[in-house]
Amino acid sequence: MHFEHPELLYALILLIIPLIVHLFRLRKFQKEDFTNVKFLKKVIQETRKSSQLKKFLILITRLLLITCLVLAFAQPYIPASNKALKDSSTLIYLDNSFSMQASDQNTLLQNAVNGLLEHLKPENSYGFFTNDQNYFNLSTSELKKNLQEIEFTDKQLDLRQINLKAENYFRDKKNTENELLIISDFQTRLGVASEINKADFNHNFIHTQPPTTPNVNLDSAYIGDSNPESFSLNIQLKSHGTIKNPVSISVFNNEQLLGRSAIENFKDGMATINFRLQNEKISNGRIEIEDAGLRYDNKLFFNIAENQPIKTVIISDDINSQFLKKIYTEPEFETSIFTSDQIDFNKLNSANLIILNEIDQISPSLTINLKNTWDNGASLIIIPPEEANDYNQILNEFDLPLLSQKIETERLITNIVYDHPLLEGVFEERTENFDYPLVLSSFNSASTNAILRYQDNHPFLIGSNQVYLFTAALNNKNSNFINSPLIVPVLYQIGLEALKNNRLYYQTDQKTTVDIAVEIGKDNVLHITKKDIDIIPQQQNFSNRVEIKLNSISLEAGNYAVTNSSSPIANISLNYDRSESNLTYTEISEENNLKIYNSVAEYFSEINAAVQITALWKWFVIFALIFIAIEMLLIKFFK
């Protein structure tokens, strides 16, 4: 038993007062003479015994009365557990990722919110956060208001990040009982529960059970074969669980229906469907399916723009340079070829990609124009001749490593640096055993930004800041590289990177750079707009294009217009990552030393029981009144 005011127990010393009164309050009997002395002696003896018993009972009653009154004022109580004796602090994490859209009647998120609204107590304070919002130091009423406004997000914290947030929150709460409550469906991407630190605060998991409803999601879309009249829009779907009914799929441009079909069979959880569409611009494309699973993955936004050709200028004195023109063909590229003494500098200065192919001497005026065009965002490929005597000067201009020792022995090109940003997604498999091309003479270079390497690990192709340098001539006499399967994907990818044409769509969570082929004034900026949304993204203005970076802003999935002075000039489509659609979960029940609950109500029921305090002061007041009544009855009726 514990006391709210234990210092009042010192008042029990008052018990000595009735004792003193009882001991010193002596009755003196006077002698009276009567005729029947024997009878009088008996009456005196009985009266004395009765009087002593009455005084003793009254003394006990008063002692108990005083004791009960003192204990009542000291406010005794019995705690249900040690938690009831400490101040407590609760931090709640609520998973609002898209997987919490799984539903039977209400979504998992709505069920969790309803449970919190019912059980959060106004007299307590709580910390609260989700995947995209923090609600710290709020009153319970303010917190309940924010709870009702929580929306789903494509962001997902893992358990390590949740634990770090909790550590920061509880840092100043050293002498309290700290509780972290995690409410989630515990998809695998959340992480493994056993990896979290359990030392500083208690971890409580509410495992919201998702229904067994199967889920079908729109995974991706891409352009297949095309001709001047039409193209094939290929759409890939994934299924999770057994799909019993056909899945309806529709393609729209704004509200115009472009096609509708249904898919019945999924092989290994995958299915692909093709729509043949007219080869025309689609500004606000949307693909929709009808599915009872998660909602966020039932739409895929896309747009098909009229891509601008990549302006390519080839400067070459080598008659074998036609291999470059065969790679940079229409409609993706608009290619012009000049000799070093007959250059159209207007085309050079407006080019997106410039290729110097084995020019013996580079004039100062050409160097200046190349530098200015590169400063404006163009890409540059330098292929030196076999005798590259004057190339170090231009390499210095572009901060490239110098060509040093010339090697006159044969070298094989054996290593592909698959992790280089240029080759990301170019090769489906990492092949180590292929028909190695070779060079007869080449130069050494000290660069670490190699894309292709020789067998001795020296670089053959170097790439840095949109400048690409070969360390050997590519003519037929010196190399068979132009006949190798490597040349097309490498040079073609360099060309595509020179002007990043708008793709069908981008992911909201990826670092994305989009080139808009437009010339705007120095003081003008491009906007990204959609209904009430008007955002100025991070951008860089070049002479013939504007480069937009989307990773610095947070946008929801949908179709957006790129505008210049309120005039639309391009479209961008964004979609959420589909990893939430996998519906794979962590078996947290197998983790050790974790408290796991099936619902919010179950958790708060146990917590409330653990902090329950049974107050006893009312009972002691009742006992005091009883003892007062007993004393009055003894005085009045006990003879």
N, C-alpha and C positions, 0 to 999 in steps of 0.2 A: 504494500500500500504506500502511496506517495501523497504528499501534501502540497497544495498550491501555495499556502502561507505557513511553512513549518515554524517560522519564528513565533507564531501565536501559541505554540505548544508550551512555551514558558508560562503561560497563564495557568497551567495545571497546578502550579504552586499554590493557587487559591484553594486547593483541596484541604490545606492545613487549617483553614478558618473554621469549617464546621467541626473538624476534629477538636480544635481547641475549645470551641464552644461546648462541645459534648463533654469534654473532660472536666471543665471547670464550672459547668453549670450544675451545681449540686443542690438538691432539695434538702432543707433541714426540717426534721419532724419534731414537733413539740409533744411532750407527754401530757396526756389527759387521764384523769382518774375516773374509772368506771367500775361498776359493781362486778360485772362478769369479765374478769381480767383474762381468762383463758380464751374467750371468744374474741376479745379485742386483739390479742396477740396474733391470732390466725388471720384476721382482716388486715392487720398491718403488714404481715408477711406477704400475702397475696397481692396487695396493692403495690408493694415495692417491686415484686417480680414483673408484674404487668407493666409498670412504668418503665422499667429498664428495657424490656423487649421493645416497647413502643419507641423509646428514644433511639435504640439501636437500629430499628427499621427506618426511622426518619433520617438518621445519620447516613445510612447506606443510600437511601433515595436521593438525598441532597448531594452526596459525593458523585453519584452517577449522573445527576442533573448537571452539575458543574462540568463534569468530564465531557458529556455530550455537547454542551454549549461551546466549550473550548474547541473540541474536534470539529464541530460544525463551522465555526469561524475559520479554522485552519484549512477547510475545504479539502478533505481527503479524496483520493480517486485511485482507481486501479487501471493501469494501461494494458491494452491487449498484447502489446509487444514492445520491444525497445524502440521501434520506429516512432511510437507515440510520444516518446520522451524527447525527441529531437525535432528541430526545425527542419522542414523538408523543402526541396526545390525540384520541380519537375520540368523537364525539357521534352517536347513532343516533336517528332519528325513524322510528317504525313507524306507518303509517296503519292504524288499527283502525276506520275508518268502515264503514258497512253495505255499501258497494260492494265491500269486500274479502271479502264472503261468496260472491262468484262462485267456482264450483268445477267441477272435473272429477272428481277423486277427493277431494282435500283442498281446502279453501278457500284463497284467495290468502294470507290471514293465517296459516293453519296452515303453509303452505309456507315463508313467510318466517320464522316462529318456528322451525321445524325447522332451517332453514339457519343461523340465529344460534346455536341450541343446539349445533350441530356445530362451528362455526368460531370461537366466542369463546374466547380463550385465558385460562387461569387466571392466568397471570403478568401480564396486562394489566388495566388498569382502563378502564371505558367509562362515558360518560354515556348515558342512554336516556330517551326520553319518547314518549308517544302523544298522541292527541287529548284525553284526559281525565286522564292521570296523568304524573307526573314521577318518574324513578328515577335520581337523581344520587348520586354518591359511594357507590356500592355495590360490593361485591366481585363478581367474576365469578360465583361460586357463588350469591350472593344474587340477582344479576340474572337468572340462568337460572331460578331458582325463580319469580320474578315474571313472567318471560316466559310460563311455562306457565299463568299465571292470567289472562292478558289476555282481556278480553271485548269484544264489539262495542259501539259507542256511536253515538248520533245526532249527536254533536259532530264538527266538522271544522275543523281549523286550516288557514289558507291559507299560501302560501309566504312571505308577508311576516311572519306571526306566527312561523312556523318559524325564519325567519332572525333575528328579534329574540331568540328564545330561545337560538339558537346564539351570537349576539353576547354575550349576558349570560354564557353558560357559558364562553366562551373569553376573557373579559375579563382574567382573571388568568393566562392562559397565553400570554404574549407571545413567549417564546423556544422555543416548541415547534411542531412540524408539526401543525396543527390540521385535522382532517378531519370534515366533516359528511356523514353518510350518510342519505339520504332513501329510505325504502322505501315505495312506494305504487303504486297503479294509475293515478294522476295523472288523476283526473276533472277536468272543466273547472272545477268550483267550487274546486279547489285553487289556481288562479291560473296566471299565465304565468311560466314559468321565467326568461325573460330579464329580468324586473323585479327579481330578487334581487341583492343585493350580493355580489360575488365577491372582494372585495379582501383581507379579513382571514383567510379560511380557505378550504379547498378544498371544493367541492360535488361530491358523488358521488350519482348517482341510480340506484336499482335499480328498473327499470320492470317490475313484475310483470304479466305478460300475462294478461288475463282470457280465459276461454274464450268461444267464440262462441254459447253457449247463449242463446236468446231469453228475455226476461223479461216477465212480466205482473204488474202491481201494482194493488192496490186503491187507487184515487186518492181517492175521496170518497163520502160518502153523505148523503142529505138527504131530508126528508119532502116528498112531492108532495101530491096532493089527499087530503083526509080528510073523513070524516063521523063521526057519533056511533058507528057500528059498526066502521069500519075505516079504514085509511090506507094510502097507497102509500109504501113505502121504496124510493127510487131509488138505485141503486149504479152508480158510474162506474168503469170500468177503463181502464187504458192498457197498450199493448203496445209492446215494443221488440224489433224483429227480426220474423222471419217465424214466425207461429203456425200450425203444421200441424194440431194436434189440438184438439178442443174443451176449453175451460177450465171445470172444475166449480166451482160457487160455492154455498156453504151459509150459512144464517143461523141462529144459535143464541141462546137465552136461557139462560145457564148451560150445561147440557148438553142442554137440550131443543131439538130440531131444529124450527125454525119454517118452513123452506122450503129447497128445493134445486133448482138448475137448472144449465144449461150455456150457455156462449157460444161460438159458432163463428166469427163474423165480426167483424172489427175494421175500421172505416172510418176511414182516416187515423190509425190507431193508437189509436182510441177506441171504446168500446162502453158502452152503458148497459142495465141490466136492472132490472126492477121486481118487487118482491114485495108482494103484498097481504096485510097482516097485520091481526089484530084490534086494535081501538083500546083497548089496555090497557097498563099499565105494564111496561116492560122494564128490569130493574135491571142486568143483566150481559149486554148484547147483544154478539155477536161475529159478524163476517162472515169467512169463510175461503175461500180458493181453493187449488187444487192446481196448483202450478207448479214447474218444475225450475230456475228462475232464483234470484234473491235470496230469502232466507227472510223477512226482516224485514217486507216489504211484502205478505205473503200473509195478514195478519190486520188487521182494522179493528175496533176496540172502540167501542161506542156504548151509550147508554142513553136511554130515553124516559121522562121523568118526568111526573108530573101537575103541570103548570105552574100556579103561583098567579096569579090575575088581578091586574093592576096597579091598585091602588086610586087612582082619579082623582077629584079634587074640582074642580069648575068654579064659580067665584064670578063672577057676571055680572049687570049691570043692563041688558044689551042683549038685546032680544028676538031678535036675530039670532044668538045664541050657539049655536043648535041645530047649526050646522056643526061645532062642536067635538064634540058628542055623536055625530055621524055618523062622526067619525074614531075616537073612542075607544069602540069597541063591544066587546061580548062575543064570544068568551070571553077575549080577551087583556086586556080592561080591565073594571073594575067602577066605573062612572062615576056620580057624584052631582052635581047642579046646585043651587046656592043663590044667592039674592040677597044683597047685602052686609049687609042688616039681618036676615036669617034664616039664620044659619050654624050648622050642627051642628059644634061645635068638637071633639067626640069623633071624628067622621069626619075632620075636618081634621087633627087631631093624629096620626092613624094612616095618613094618605094617603102614597102614593109619589110622586104628581104633583099639583101644585096649579096652577091656571090662574086668574089675575086678568084678566078680560076687560072692559076699559073701565069700571072703577069710578071714579066721580067723586071720592069721598073714601074714604081708607083710615083706619079708626079705629086708635088706639094699641093697643087690645087685639088687633085683627087683626094688626097688625105684629108684636107680641110672639109670638103663636101661629105666625105664618108663620116667624119667625126660629127658634123652637124646633124646628119640624118640619123646617126646612131643616138645622139643626144635626144632626138625627137621620138625615140622608141623603136626604131627599126632594128632588125636582126642582121648580123653580118657573118658570112662564112668565108674563111680565108684558106685557099688551097695553094700552097707555095709551089714554085717550080723546082726542078731538081737542083738548080743553083740559086738558092735564096739568099743572095749576098746583101740586099738592101732591105730585108723584111723586118729586121729588129727595130728599125725606126718606127714603122707603123705599129708594130706590136707594143712598143712603149706607149703610143698614143691611146691604146685601148687597154692598158694595164694587163697585158698578157705576158706570160713567161717567154723569155727569148729562146730562139732556136740556137742551140750550142753545137756540139760536135756532130759532124756528119758521119753517118755509118754507111759504109759501102757494101756491107754484107746483107744477105737475104734475111728478112725477119717475117715471122708469121704473126698475124693478128688473131690472138687466141682468147682474149678476155673481154667480156661484156660487163660493164658496171651497171647491173640491173637496177640498183638503188638510186642512180642518178635521176634527178627530177625530170630530165628530158625523156627518159625511157619508162617512166611510170605508166603502167597499163598498156605498153606497146606490145610486149611479148606475153603470150598466154602461159608459157612454161620457160623455165630457166634451163636452156640447153647448153651443155658443156662440150658435147661431142658433135661438131659440125665441120663443114668443109672450110678450113681456115684460109682466108685470103692472105696474100703476101705482098711485100714490097721489096724491091732490089736495093734501093738507097733511101735513106731517111735521116731525120735529125732527132737528137735527144732534146728533151725539155724537162724542166724541174717542176712542172705543174702537178698539183694534187687533185685538180678537177677533171680527171680523165673520164671519158665516156667509153672509149675503146682503148685497149692496151695491147702492146706486143707481148710475146712470150717471155721477154726479160723484164716485164712489168713497167717498161717505159710507156708513156702515153702516145697513142696514135691519133686520137681525136680528143680535143680539149674543149670544154664548154664553160663559159663564165660570163654573166651579165649580158646575155644575148649575143655574145661573140663566140664563134666556134672556129677552132684552128686545127687543121690537119698538119701532121709533122712529116708528111711525105707527099710527093706529087702523085696524082691519080691517073695519069695518062697510061695508055696500054703498054707502053714500053717499060714503065717503072713498076706497075702494079696491076693485079687482076681484081682489085677491090670493086671496080665498077661492074664486074660480072658476078659479084658475090650477092647472096640473098640479103646481106646486111645493109646494102647501100640504100635500097628503097625505103625500108621503115625508118632508118636513121635520118636521111635527108628529108623525107616527107614529113616526119615529125618536127624537124627544125622549122620547116615551112609553115606547118600548122600553128606552131607556137609564135610565129612572127605576128600573126593577127588572130587573137582568140575569138573566133566567130561564136555567136550565141548558140548554145546547145539547146536540145529539147527542154531540159530543165536542170536545176542544180539542187543540191541538198542544203537544207538550212544550217546544218551544223558543220559544214566543211568550209575551209578557206577557199574562196572563189574569186577569181579575177575575170572580168568580162571586158572585152574591147568593143567600144561603140565607134564604128567608122563614121565620124562626123567631125566637121570643123566648126568650132565655136569660138567666140571672142574670149580674150584673156580674162575679162571680168565676169564671164558667164559660167554657170555651173549646171550640171545635169541633176535632175531630181528623179527619185523613184516614187511613183504615186499609185494609189489604189483606193478609190472611194474617198474616205476621210483621212487616209494616210498620205503624208507628203514628207519625204525624207531626203536629205542631201547626203549621199554616201561619200566615203573617202574616194578621191579620184585624182587622176593626174592627166593634164591636158597636153597632148602632143600636137604636132602640126596637122596631122590628118586623122587623128583618132583620139578618143578619151578612154582611159583605162579606169574601170570602176572596181573597187574592192568591196566585196559583200561581207567579209568576215568581221568587220568592225560594227555591224548593226544587227539587231535581232528582229527578224521578220518571220511571220507565220507563213504556212504553206498557202500558195495561191499564185495568181497571175498578176504581174505588176507592169506598169508602163514606165518607160524611161522618157522623160520629157525635157525639152530645151525651150525655156520661155513659154511654158504651158503647152507646147506643141509636142505630141508624141512622136518619137523617132525610132523607138525600138521597144521590144517586150522581153521580160525576164520571168521565168516560171520557177517556183521553189516548191520542193516537197520535203516532207519529214523523212528522216532515216527510218527504215523498216525493221530495225533490230527488235523493237518492242513486240513485233507480231509473231515472234518465234514461240512464245508461250512455253518456255522451259524454265523450271523453278528450282531453287536450292532446297535441299532436304534439311531444313534447319532443325528439325526434331532430333536429328542425330548428333547435333553439336552438344558439347558438354558445358555444364554450369551456366546455362542460359534459361531465363524464365520466359516461357512461351504461353501465350493466351490465344484463344480462338476468336475473341471479340473484345471490343472496347468495354462493354458492360462487365465482362468477366474480370478484366484487369482492375477496373475501379471498384468492383465489389470486394476483391481481395485487399486492395490498398486501403479502402475505407475500414474494413474489418481490422487490418493491422494497426491502424492509427486510432482505433476506437478507444475512448477513455470513459470509464464508468465512474460517474461522480457519486460520492457517498454522503455529502453534507446534508442533503434533504432527509436521509434516514436518521442522521443524528439529531436533527431538529425535531423529527417525529418522536424519537426516543426521549428527548428532553421534555416534550409536552406530556408524554406518558408518565414520566417520573414526577412531574409537577402534579399531575392528577392523582397519582398514587400517594404523594405526600399529603395532599389535601384530604384524601379519604382516610389516611392513617390518623391525622389530627382530629378529624371530625367524628369518626365512627369507632376507632380503636380505643377501648377503655383500659 
